[in-house]
């Protein structure tokens, strides 16, 4: 669920949606979502002063409260 959410949001932001890769690493009470994009799209995902990255993380955290898990988004 969270993986698909991050993938949909990231693909909407970048110029190369086919190079978006999302990996989910699950732990006991938390998850780490690794988002990889093309190097030329990195700025679009992070945004000015990290605003888009922060907004992406906020949306994912809000959706994760439903599942009572702590979710972290890492942009690699």
N, C-alpha and C positions, 0 to 999 in steps of 0.2 A: 504493500500500500504506500508506504513512505517513499520507497524507491521509485515507484511510478510517478508520484507527485513531483519529486525532484527532477526526474527525467523530462516530464512534460514542461515544467517551468523553464528548465535550462534550454531545451530545444526551441522554445519560443523566443529566447533572448539572443541566441547566437546566429552567425551567418552560415556555419557548417553543422547543421543538426545531426548529420550522419556520423560526425566525429565525437558526439557526446556519449560518454560512458559512465554508468552509475553502478557502483559496487556496494553491497550491504554487508557489513561485518557485525554480526549479532553477538552480544554478550548476555550475561544473566539478566540484568535490569536495564541495560542500555544498548543502543545501536550506534554505529558509526556509518554514515553514508559518505562514501568517497565519490566526488564528482570530478570527472576529467573532461576537459574540453580542448579544442585545438589551441595552440599557443596564441594565435592571432585573435581568438575569441575570449581570452582570459580577462581582458579589460571590460568586456561587456557583461561578464558574469559577476565581476567584483564591483564595478561601478565607481563613480567618483567618491572618494573617501570611504569606500566599502559599503555604500548605502544599499546597493542591490544585493550583495552577499548577506548583509545584516537582515534585510527584508525576507530573503529566501530562508534564512535560518529561523526567523520568527514565525513564518508560516508553517514550517515543518514542526517546530516545537509545539505550536498550537494544535496541530493535527495529532501529534504524538501523545498529548495529554489524554486523549480518548482511550489509548492503549496502555496508559500508565507506565510508559517507558521514557527514559531520557534519550533523546536523539541528538546527535552532533553531526553537523554537515561540514566536511572538509573539502575544500576546493584544491585539487592537485594539478 
